[in-house]
Amino acid sequence: MPKERSLPGVHLGVSPLSWTNDVLTELGGDIPLETCLSDAAAIGYEGVELGRKFPRNSRELLPILSKHRLQLVGGWYSGFLTERSVVEEWKVATAHIGLLKDCGSRILIYGECGLMEGASPWDEALSKKPAFKEIDLAAYAHKLGEFALRLKEAGITLAYHYHLKMLVEKAQEIEAFCQKTRPEVGLLLDTGHAYAAGADYAAILKRFGSRVVHIHLKDVRRNVWERARQHDWPFNSAVREGMFTVPGDGDIDFSPLGEFIRSSGYRGWVVVEAEQDPAKAAPKLYTEKAYRFVKNLLAG
């Protein structure tokens, strides 16, 4: 299937999480990287984000991506600026930044993993998360700003990922975070994580749309989400039970996002992402459905 552009400067990518989970190794552990990439290319996606089965050096990775005519969209980076200095964080991030640059990617997806509770935080209850109100937000924002400026000098944009069970999760936390951080600290808009945290992603776009530098399109099955919240499941249990799915398969209204992309001048990647069990949700079938849904969404 030929790759099509939805809108000038807007590129449609897919996360490998539909094929292989990054944390739950049993989900898609038997699915080769080749299957993920060949499926993505055949459907028509232009690029993919990093996953745990990807080689972590450009000499190996670039030929694999080139074979499938796919670009590297970006890659998750587990940051600890709540605990580390900017100098320490930069040293740890150097190899990851180098891989992104060598592969032509310009987005570093920053997830704050400091202060998370328990030896295995993803197996802890959804309610257990770092206490946002207890951190020195001004100091944290300053460090993030310095880190983002260093990235900018290297040709990379920081896309901060608010996320369930992590430091910045709820609507008021996202608002306070955006107000305190400098413009160089870009925002990753994740529809699924906003919905699951009780935040209105359309309101985030209205207030902070100019900060959005990367987009994850994830849907949520409301009936599973309600049970997860009612019984305070661990994050991993919610994933196993199918709380997340591809856009168009759950209960999120994506029309405000389509309008935002068409009218705001957004330029960048829109990435289909769904942490699902591939044994329950056939990856190619679901990501192909998502591809058609997003194409129609962006066309209006």
Buried (B, 14 or more C-beta within 10 A) or exposed (E): EEBEEBBEEBBBBBBBBBBBBBBBEEBBEEBEBEBBBBBBBEBBBBBBBBBBBBBEEBEEBBEBBEEBEBBBBBBBBBBBBBEBEBEEBBEEBEEBBBBBBBBEBBBBBBBBBBBBEEEEBBEBBBEBBBEBEEBEBEEBBBBBBBBBBBBEEBEBBBBBBBBBBBBBBBBEBBBBBBEBBEEBBBBBBBBBBBBBBEBEBBBBBEBBBBBBBBBBBBBBBBEBBEBBBEEEBBBBBBBBBBBBBBBBBBEBEBEBBBBBBBEEEBEBBBBBBBBBBBEEBEBBEBBBBBBEBBEEBBEE
